[in-house]
């Protein structure tokens, strides 16, 4: 509607300009021609000596559709000649100034009028008024008016049709987007827009972006549902075990010391498991917060962690390094959490020694933990970084695993502009590797 009204307004303005420009040029030409004709008449009238001779001269130069009047100083028409019946009401008067004008004495009539003062045959000053009915101009202007209307319609009709098609082309994707969004909100669906193959314009990009957003929202929502479901499941099992043993103690624990000891041990174990799970869930939330990154010395951090695990587990842990000092930019608490997760994971799933390595290569810090356990199948190696995913659920439950540790470790590594990967072979063991950028030493480093 806007484009149609705009085009119509422009057509009216342009056609009006063309109409009046043509009219002005045409009338100026007619007035010039009539003025020349009047000058010729005046030249011949100057040679007359009587009113009869003047009347004959006027008849000789009278326009085909015109009229000549001569006014005396007392405003009387002393001479009046006319051809045709096109107009009758054109007035005139005595005046001493020369004028050229277009008058419309009657509806639809355009008359060119030239008025000039002259010396009459008796020596008096009179006013000669010669006029010509512009019949041809009137017909021409009428034809031009119709032509402009037809041309305007020829331009306007395709414009309206084209604007309608263009508006549908532009508005249909937007209306479909709005409808899809409302459907997704009301019916809790993840419906996408069916974007057809066409030119890669802004509307196409909008549809593609919307579909990508829906995919991300759906994926995040499903991950959230899985997270809540898995967390509920992980907490429900130990809670049910604790409740069952508490009920068993209430029925038979008072008179059975062995049952009492077993129940206390199980309840304590399950409570520890719930504590670890809650701590890991809180860790996931904390890792999303903004933390302060500072200069961290990794060698000392890893050596302290290895000493702690050796004392707690009484296991052999080898540590290989190619430098005594390596600094990175990060959060010491979060980096220590990755070190603990990878070492603890290796100790849980391997009975042999584990090897911890730390070295620099091409501007990167490479921290790896290698175990000699059963290994991980290729199809499971990427999924082990998903929350709550466990390769062997029965075995993981026996070792107290919740499936959150590696997910936490990868998120921390990525927050430090690093990456965490695994390389594993079934029957030979696994190697988890974290790569971080080395903090460059400079004159301002403390």
Secondary structure, DSSP 8 states (H G I E B T S, - for coil): -HHHHHHHHHHHHHHHHHHHHHHHHHHHHHHHHHHHHHHHHHHHHTT--SHHHHHHHHHHH--TTEEEEEE-TTS-EEEEEE-SSS---------SS-EEEEE-SSTT--EEEEEEEEE-TTS-EEEEEEEEE-HHHHHHHHHHHHHHHHHHHHHHHHHHHHHHHHHHHHHHHHHHHHHHHHHHHHH---------S----HHHHHHHHHHHHHHHHHHHHHHHHHHHHHHHHHHHHHHHHHHHHHHHIIIIITT-HHHHHHHHHHHHHHHHHHHHHHHHHHHHHHHTS----EEEEHHHHHHHHHHHHHHHH---EEEEES-S--EEEE-HHHHHHHHHHHHHHHHHT-SS-EEEEEEEETTEEEEEEEE-SS---GGGTTGGGSTT--SSHHHHHHHT--S-HHHHHHHHHHHTT-EEEEEEETTTEEEEEEEEE-----TT--
